[in-house]
């Protein structure tokens, strides 16, 4: 019996390509990165990053932006001007 287990995950192609390129620059494969992540989770009993659920104000702002209703500014100065700051 093999001591190796297989983990499969679905991810969109663009994210996979971007992550693979970044990992290759670090000398790692996707399998290496997943293995490192799983080892760290097993050892520390937590994710190695913070996962948060946005509060209602942030969630509403995110929904607004995703629906195309948010404001865009070309610069920080333009944003401050729009906000009256």
N, C-alpha and C positions, 0 to 999 in steps of 0.2 A: 504494500500500500504506500502510495506517495505521501510524503510529508508536506507537499505543497498544496495549497488551496487556491482556487481561482476566484477572483473578484471581477465582476463585470459592471460597467456603468454606462448609461446613455448620456451623451452630451452633444451639443450642436457642433457641426463641423468647424465653424470659424473659431470657436473657443478652443477646440482640440488643437487646431493648427497653431494658434497663437501660443497656447501653453506648451506645446511640443517644441516650438522654436525657442521659447524662453528656457525650457529645461535643457535642450541641447546646448545652449550657450553656457549652461552651468555644468555640462558634462553628465547630465542625468537623462534617463528615459522616463516615459510616463509611468512605467512599472516601478522604477526606482522611487519616484515621487509618491506614488500610492502606497508602496511598501513603507516608506519613511513616515507617511501620515498615519497609517494603521498602527505602526509600532508606537508612535508617540501617543496616540489615543489610548492604546492598550496600557502603556506604561503610566500615563498621567490620569487616565479615567476622565478625560475631558477633551474637547476640541482645542487645538493650539491657536485658536483665534476666537474673538468674541462674536457670538451670533445674537442679534437683538431683533426684536419685533418692533417696528416703528410705532410711536404713539399715534393717536388719532390725528393730531395736527400734521405730523410728518407724512402719514399715510395719505391724507387728503391732498397735501401738496404734491406728493408723488403721482397720485391719480390725475391731478390737474395737469401736470407736465406731460404725462403719458398720453393724455387726450388732446394735447396740442394747445391747451388754454394758457399755459404759463408764459411769462414774459421772458424775453431774451435780450441781453445787452452785449454790445460788441466789446465793451471794456468795463473795468471796475468803475471808472469815472462815470460812464453812462448809466451803470446800475445805480450808483449813489445818487445821481441826478434824478432818475426815475423814482427812487425811494424818498427823495426830498431830504437827503442827508448831506 
